[in-house]
Amino acid sequence: MKAMGYATALTVVVGACAPTLAQAQVYENGTSIATFNVSLTVQANCTIAAEPLVFPATGLLSAPANEETTLSVTCTDTTPYNVGLDAGTAAGSTIASRLLTGTAPGNTGTTVDYQLYQNAGRTTVWGNTQGTDTVGGTGTGAAQTLTVYGQVPPQDAPAPDTYQSTVTATVYF
């Protein structure tokens, strides 16, 4: 019986609410409309990300050490861009003559020559002057991968250490 009493109470509650829900009106006197614009302005924009370039560990630097890394450039569709690489953070480093610097105490003045290139043949230096030594492209709205080709040329071997520099990659658009 108690179960039936609950059902009765539930029916009463539902029945009490039903007229409110069922009272949607239908109007037949006419209509009036308004329109509004929806817009979004997409401006030219680009982002860039870089992976580290790590040359293989070596002893003597009697042969070239080659390695590659990638940059990821994402630009709005049809946006032209150029990507430049600076000389790096090692003191005395230039685009034409990039340097890695020793990191161990007492060895921070020691350098190793290296270079960054635009092509796998390692003949075209990658610099930071637009229209001269940067790499250009046109955005697609999706990430585009650019390969950076690095080389440590043969040279006198310095003291054992980790040699490094921080290169800034810039996307111009």
C-alpha positions in Angstrom: 0.0 0.0 0.0 2.8 2.3 0.8 4.2 1.9 -2.6 0.8 2.7 -4.1 0.6 5.8 -1.9 3.9 7.0 -3.3 2.6 6.5 -6.8 -0.5 8.4 -6.1 1.5 11.3 -4.6 3.8 11.2 -7.6 0.8 11.3 -10.0 -0.6 14.3 -8.1 2.8 16.1 -8.3 3.2 15.4 -12.0 -0.4 16.2 -12.7 0.0 19.5 -10.9 3.0 20.5 -13.1 1.7 19.2 -16.4 -0.6 22.2 -17.2 2.3 24.6 -16.9 4.4 22.6 -19.4 1.6 22.1 -21.8 0.6 25.7 -22.0 2.9 26.7 -24.9 1.1 29.2 -27.1 0.8 29.3 -30.8 0.6 32.8 -32.4 -0.9 33.4 -35.8 -1.0 37.2 -36.1 2.2 37.5 -38.2 6.0 37.4 -37.9 8.9 39.8 -37.7 12.5 39.0 -38.2 15.9 40.5 -37.4 19.3 39.4 -38.7 22.7 39.8 -37.2 26.3 39.3 -38.5 28.7 36.9 -37.0 32.3 37.6 -37.8 35.9 36.7 -36.8 39.0 38.5 -38.1 42.0 36.1 -38.5 45.2 38.1 -38.6 48.5 36.8 -40.0 50.3 35.0 -37.3 53.1 32.4 -36.9 54.6 30.3 -34.1 57.9 28.4 -34.1 59.2 25.6 -32.0 62.7 23.9 -32.1 64.2 20.6 -31.1 67.8 20.4 -29.7 70.7 19.7 -32.0 73.0 17.2 -30.3 76.2 16.1 -32.1 77.3 12.5 -31.4 80.0 12.2 -28.7 83.4 12.0 -30.2 87.1 12.0 -29.3 89.3 13.6 -31.9 87.7 16.0 -34.4 89.5 14.6 -37.4 86.4 14.1 -39.5 83.2 16.1 -39.9 80.5 15.4 -37.4 77.1 15.8 -39.0 73.7 15.9 -37.2 70.2 17.3 -37.9 67.3 18.8 -36.0 64.0 20.2 -36.9 62.0 23.4 -36.5 58.2 23.4 -36.5 56.6 26.5 -38.1 52.8 27.1 -37.9 51.5 30.1 -39.8 48.0 31.1 -40.8 47.0 29.9 -44.3 48.7 31.9 -47.1 50.9 33.9 -44.7 54.4 34.2 -46.2 57.3 33.7 -43.7 61.1 33.6 -43.3 63.0 31.7 -40.6 66.3 32.9 -39.4 68.9 31.4 -37.1 71.2 33.8 -35.1 74.9 33.2 -34.3 74.3 31.7 -30.9 75.3 32.7 -27.4 79.0 31.8 -27.5 81.3 34.8 -27.2 82.7 35.7 -30.6 80.3 33.6 -32.6 79.0 35.0 -35.9 76.7 33.6 -38.6 79.8 32.9 -40.8 81.8 31.3 -37.9 79.6 29.8 -35.2 81.1 28.6 -32.0 80.4 26.2 -29.2 81.8 27.0 -25.7 83.1 24.7 -23.1 81.0 24.3 -20.0 83.4 22.9 -17.4 84.9 25.3 -14.8 88.2 26.6 -16.2 87.3 25.7 -19.8 84.6 28.2 -20.6 86.9 30.1 -22.9 87.6 27.1 -25.1 85.5 26.9 -28.3 84.7 24.4 -31.0 83.8 25.6 -34.5 80.5 24.4 -36.0 78.0 25.6 -38.6 74.2 25.3 -39.4 73.0 24.8 -43.0 69.8 25.0 -45.0 70.6 21.9 -47.1 71.6 18.3 -46.6 74.8 18.9 -48.7 75.8 21.5 -46.0 76.7 24.1 -48.5 74.2 26.9 -47.8 74.7 28.6 -44.4 71.5 29.3 -42.5 71.6 32.9 -41.1 69.3 35.6 -39.9 69.2 38.2 -42.7 65.8 38.1 -44.5 66.1 37.7 -48.3 69.8 36.6 -48.0 70.3 33.6 -45.8 66.9 32.7 -44.2 64.5 29.9 -45.2 61.1 31.0 -46.5 57.8 29.4 -46.9 54.0 30.0 -47.0 51.8 29.0 -44.1 49.1 26.4 -44.5 47.4 26.7 -41.1 49.2 23.5 -40.1 52.7 22.8 -38.7 55.4 22.7 -41.3 58.7 21.0 -40.5 62.0 22.6 -41.5 65.3 20.6 -41.1 68.4 22.2 -39.8 71.7 20.5 -40.9 74.6 20.9 -38.5 78.3 20.2 -38.9 81.4 20.3 -36.7 84.2 20.5 -39.2 87.6 18.8 -38.6 89.7 20.8 -36.2 92.2 20.4 -33.4 90.5 18.6 -30.5 90.0 20.7 -27.4 89.9 19.4 -23.8 87.2 16.8 -23.0 84.1 18.7 -22.1 80.5 19.4 -23.2 80.6 22.3 -25.6 77.3 24.3 -26.2 75.6 27.4 -27.5 72.0 28.5 -27.6 70.7 29.5 -31.0 67.6 31.6 -31.4 65.3 30.7 -34.3 63.0 33.5 -35.4 60.0 33.4 -37.7 59.4 36.6 -39.6 56.0 37.2 -41.1 
